[in-house]
Amino acid sequence: MSVTLMWFRGDLRVQDNRALAAAAARGPVVAVYLRALPHWQRHGHGANQLDFRARGVAALEVALRGLGIPLLHRDIDDFAEAPETL
């Protein structure tokens, strides 16, 4: 059986997440979150915004764990690296 990769970007919800529901309906899911601090800082994201995002990812990880879905974290410099990283 194949595994479906679910890439969480800006929408970190588990509840009412149609993409996650569709992925889970197909079978096993592995979630991934790419953190691009240098990219966000170049685009004006400040410390508060980055902290808010980090807290959201932590809550996402807890919620996914409750569903039996692992969340992989990867750090990148820029989202241009996303395809290769995924």
PyRosetta script that sets phi, psi and omega in degrees:
from pyrosetta import init, pose_from_sequence

init()
pose = pose_from_sequence("MSVTLMWFRGDLRVQDNRALAAAAARGPVVAVYLRALPHWQRHGHGANQLDFRARGVAALEVALRGLGIPLLHRDIDDFAEAPETL")
pose.set_psi(1, 139.8)
pose.set_omega(1, -180.0)
pose.set_phi(2, -84.8)
pose.set_psi(2, 160.7)
pose.set_omega(2, 178.7)
pose.set_phi(3, -108.0)
pose.set_psi(3, 136.7)
pose.set_omega(3, 177.7)
pose.set_phi(4, -95.6)
pose.set_psi(4, 132.6)
pose.set_omega(4, 177.5)
pose.set_phi(5, -93.5)
pose.set_psi(5, 127.3)
pose.set_omega(5, 177.8)
pose.set_phi(6, -113.8)
pose.set_psi(6, 113.7)
pose.set_omega(6, -178.2)
pose.set_phi(7, -95.1)
pose.set_psi(7, 113.7)
pose.set_omega(7, 176.4)
pose.set_phi(8, -89.4)
pose.set_psi(8, 128.0)
pose.set_omega(8, -180.0)
pose.set_phi(9, -116.4)
pose.set_psi(9, -95.0)
pose.set_omega(9, -178.1)
pose.set_phi(10, -91.3)
pose.set_psi(10, -32.3)
pose.set_omega(10, -178.2)
pose.set_phi(11, -91.2)
pose.set_psi(11, 104.7)
pose.set_omega(11, -175.6)
pose.set_phi(12, -101.7)
pose.set_psi(12, 22.5)
pose.set_omega(12, -179.8)
pose.set_phi(13, -81.1)
pose.set_psi(13, 144.9)
pose.set_omega(13, 169.2)
pose.set_phi(14, -100.4)
pose.set_psi(14, -42.5)
pose.set_omega(14, 177.5)
pose.set_phi(15, -67.0)
pose.set_psi(15, 136.4)
pose.set_omega(15, 175.9)
pose.set_phi(16, 56.8)
pose.set_psi(16, 36.1)
pose.set_omega(16, 178.1)
pose.set_phi(17, -104.2)
pose.set_psi(17, 101.9)
pose.set_omega(17, -174.7)
pose.set_phi(18, -63.0)
pose.set_psi(18, -38.1)
pose.set_omega(18, -179.9)
pose.set_phi(19, -64.5)
pose.set_psi(19, -43.2)
pose.set_omega(19, 178.7)
pose.set_phi(20, -65.2)
pose.set_psi(20, -42.3)
pose.set_omega(20, 179.2)
pose.set_phi(21, -61.8)
pose.set_psi(21, -42.0)
pose.set_omega(21, 179.1)
pose.set_phi(22, -66.0)
pose.set_psi(22, -40.3)
pose.set_omega(22, 178.8)
pose.set_phi(23, -64.1)
pose.set_psi(23, -45.4)
pose.set_omega(23, -178.3)
pose.set_phi(24, -66.1)
pose.set_psi(24, -30.3)
pose.set_omega(24, 178.8)
pose.set_phi(25, -67.4)
pose.set_psi(25, -22.7)
pose.set_omega(25, -179.5)
pose.set_phi(26, -83.3)
pose.set_psi(26, -19.5)
pose.set_omega(26, -177.9)
pose.set_phi(27, 138.8)
pose.set_psi(27, -152.2)
pose.set_omega(27, -177.1)
pose.set_phi(28, -59.6)
pose.set_psi(28, 142.6)
pose.set_omega(28, -178.9)
pose.set_phi(29, -127.3)
pose.set_psi(29, 139.8)
pose.set_omega(29, 167.8)
pose.set_phi(30, -120.5)
pose.set_psi(30, 126.8)
pose.set_omega(30, 179.6)
pose.set_phi(31, -96.2)
pose.set_psi(31, 150.7)
pose.set_omega(31, 178.4)
pose.set_phi(32, -136.7)
pose.set_psi(32, 145.0)
pose.set_omega(32, 175.7)
pose.set_phi(33, -132.0)
pose.set_psi(33, 124.3)
pose.set_omega(33, 178.5)
pose.set_phi(34, -100.2)
pose.set_psi(34, 121.6)
pose.set_omega(34, 177.8)
pose.set_phi(35, -101.5)
pose.set_psi(35, 122.7)
pose.set_omega(35, -176.2)
pose.set_phi(36, -122.7)
pose.set_psi(36, 67.4)
pose.set_omega(36, -176.9)
pose.set_phi(37, -54.6)
pose.set_psi(37, -48.3)
pose.set_omega(37, 179.5)
pose.set_phi(38, -59.5)
pose.set_psi(38, -38.8)
pose.set_omega(38, 178.9)
pose.set_phi(39, -63.1)
pose.set_psi(39, -49.2)
pose.set_omega(39, -178.5)
pose.set_phi(40, -63.8)
pose.set_psi(40, -40.1)
pose.set_omega(40, 179.6)
pose.set_phi(41, -64.9)
pose.set_psi(41, -37.8)
pose.set_omega(41, 176.7)
pose.set_phi(42, -64.0)
pose.set_psi(42, -25.8)
pose.set_omega(42, -178.8)
pose.set_phi(43, -99.7)
pose.set_psi(43, 18.5)
pose.set_omega(43, 171.0)
pose.set_phi(44, 84.7)
pose.set_psi(44, 13.0)
pose.set_omega(44, 178.0)
pose.set_phi(45, -75.8)
pose.set_psi(45, 123.3)
pose.set_omega(45, -179.2)
pose.set_phi(46, -89.9)
pose.set_psi(46, -179.3)
pose.set_omega(46, -176.4)
pose.set_phi(47, -60.2)
pose.set_psi(47, -41.1)
pose.set_omega(47, -179.6)
pose.set_phi(48, -64.6)
pose.set_psi(48, -43.0)
pose.set_omega(48, -179.9)
pose.set_phi(49, -65.1)
pose.set_psi(49, -41.2)
pose.set_omega(49, 179.6)
pose.set_phi(50, -67.8)
pose.set_psi(50, -37.0)
pose.set_omega(50, 176.7)
pose.set_phi(51, -65.1)
pose.set_psi(51, -42.9)
pose.set_omega(51, 178.3)
pose.set_phi(52, -59.3)
pose.set_psi(52, -43.2)
pose.set_omega(52, 179.2)
pose.set_phi(53, -64.1)
pose.set_psi(53, -43.8)
pose.set_omega(53, -179.5)
pose.set_phi(54, -61.5)
pose.set_psi(54, -40.2)
pose.set_omega(54, 178.5)
pose.set_phi(55, -66.7)
pose.set_psi(55, -36.7)
pose.set_omega(55, 176.9)
pose.set_phi(56, -63.6)
pose.set_psi(56, -40.5)
pose.set_omega(56, 178.8)
pose.set_phi(57, -67.1)
pose.set_psi(57, -39.1)
pose.set_omega(57, 177.9)
pose.set_phi(58, -62.4)
pose.set_psi(58, -43.2)
pose.set_omega(58, 177.8)
pose.set_phi(59, -65.9)
pose.set_psi(59, -38.7)
pose.set_omega(59, 177.1)
pose.set_phi(60, -60.3)
pose.set_psi(60, -43.9)
pose.set_omega(60, -178.7)
pose.set_phi(61, -61.6)
pose.set_psi(61, -41.2)
pose.set_omega(61, 178.3)
pose.set_phi(62, -63.9)
pose.set_psi(62, -45.8)
pose.set_omega(62, -179.4)
pose.set_phi(63, -63.2)
pose.set_psi(63, -42.4)
pose.set_omega(63, 179.1)
pose.set_phi(64, -66.1)
pose.set_psi(64, -40.1)
pose.set_omega(64, 178.6)
pose.set_phi(65, -58.0)
pose.set_psi(65, -38.0)
pose.set_omega(65, 177.3)
pose.set_phi(66, -63.5)
pose.set_psi(66, -23.0)
pose.set_omega(66, 177.8)
pose.set_phi(67, -96.1)
pose.set_psi(67, 0.1)
pose.set_omega(67, -178.2)
pose.set_phi(68, 76.1)
pose.set_psi(68, 24.9)
pose.set_omega(68, -179.2)
pose.set_phi(69, -111.9)
pose.set_psi(69, 120.0)
pose.set_omega(69, 178.5)
pose.set_phi(70, -75.1)
pose.set_psi(70, 150.4)
pose.set_omega(70, 176.1)
pose.set_phi(71, -117.4)
pose.set_psi(71, 118.0)
pose.set_omega(71, 176.3)
pose.set_phi(72, -93.5)
pose.set_psi(72, 135.0)
pose.set_omega(72, 177.2)
pose.set_phi(73, -107.7)
pose.set_psi(73, 135.3)
pose.set_omega(73, 175.4)
pose.set_phi(74, -135.6)
pose.set_psi(74, 136.1)
pose.set_omega(74, 176.0)
pose.set_phi(75, -98.4)
pose.set_psi(75, 132.7)
pose.set_omega(75, 176.7)
pose.set_phi(76, -133.2)
pose.set_psi(76, 162.9)
pose.set_omega(76, 178.8)
pose.set_phi(77, -86.9)
pose.set_psi(77, -32.7)
pose.set_omega(77, -175.3)
pose.set_phi(78, -151.6)
pose.set_psi(78, 150.3)
pose.set_omega(78, -178.5)
pose.set_phi(79, -69.0)
pose.set_psi(79, -10.1)
pose.set_omega(79, 172.6)
pose.set_phi(80, -63.2)
pose.set_psi(80, -22.5)
pose.set_omega(80, 179.2)
pose.set_phi(81, -82.5)
pose.set_psi(81, -8.1)
pose.set_omega(81, -173.3)
pose.set_phi(82, -56.3)
pose.set_psi(82, -49.6)
pose.set_omega(82, -177.5)
pose.set_phi(83, -57.3)
pose.set_psi(83, -44.6)
pose.set_omega(83, -179.2)
pose.set_phi(84, -67.7)
pose.set_psi(84, -38.6)
pose.set_omega(84, -180.0)
pose.set_phi(85, -67.0)
pose.set_psi(85, -41.7)
pose.set_omega(85, 179.4)
pose.set_phi(86, -68.1)
pose.dump_pdb("model.pdb")
